[in-house]
Amino acid sequence: MGGVKGFIEGGIASIVAGCSTHPLDLIKVRMQLQGETQAPNASLHSAKPASAAVHLRPSASARVGPIATGIRIFKTEGVAALFSGVSATMLRQTLYSTTRMGIYDILKHKWSDPHTKTMPLASKIAAGLIAGGIGAAIGNPADVAMVRMQADGRLPASQRRNYTSVIDAVVRMTKQEGITSLWRGSSLTVNRAMLVTASQLASYDQIKELILSKGWMRDGLGTHVAASFSAGFVAAVVSNPVDVIKTRVMNMKVVPGQKPPYAGAWDCAMKTVKGEGPMALYKGFIPTISRQGPFTVVLFVTLEQVRKLLKNF
């Protein structure tokens, strides 16, 4: 039961955290797509002149902050739009986060010193990299569906994909773009997940151990919140550039017989930096930290409570 318990605990905590912070994640995705010089569907209507295709939105809204973005979504698309793609989030957390949390837990038990019950930081990072990579490879289809469902509302009505649910998104992508489209941007998802898991889980364990060993706080809610918020900040700084590229690659529309906007992750990174400057890779950082902070806090506080509940099983 020991190994399975890690997956169950991690899965419950991840779904609670993912659903409760979903609107922040949606705002982050919209902000990462702002100012994209390659419109995701620039080639969709070849009859239109290129200039009309590239500039989908008025330039006045080119740089909008997270609060303004949230208000604009609420006003133009309604409150339900803030939960666009929440079914994909639930599937993603079930596949990706349950796997990464469970594998990290197994590795932590295997690699920890039997006497001190701790492991060196390098081992924590290695466990996070392995767990994140495996989890992301499994959860990628849900990730692509989630990005597309979250981004849909920013497109003109005639160009929206209008997926009704994550299942509809997966089925239609498979039919229209082939099964490989479900793993579009998977190298980025895997890289990002390895960075996030290694930085998030390793820094949480490391900071929590530090707080307890120095006697700053006892092992309770205060320690869990402090360690998890710090871990969220570290994860946001490390993963944001990969996240921006991942969002753009996953969201691009590929029309059969026409050249896709980006040839791949590296091409997307180069075009983004060239067209918008290097700081474009930190687009959506405020909503990333606004989401990563609460997400990590809810994740670990829930995890610690679920562990207490399942302690005797």
Buried (B, 14 or more C-beta within 10 A) or exposed (E): EEEEBBBBBBBBBBBBBBBBBBBBBBBBBBBBBBBBBBBBBBBBEEEEEEEEBBEBBEEEEEEBEBEEBBEBBBEEBEEEBBBBBBBBBBBBBBBBBBBBBBBBBBBBBEEBEEEEEBBEEEBBBBBBBBBBBBBBBBBBBBBBBBBBBBBBBBBEEEBEBEBEBBEBBBEBBBEEBEEEBBBBBBBBBBBBBBBBBBBBBBBBBBBBBEBBEEEEBEEEEEBBBBBBBBBBBBBBBBBBBBBBBBBBBBBBBBBEEEEBBBEBBEBBBEBBBEEBEEEBBBBBBBBBBBBBBBBBBBBBBBBBBBBEEEEEE
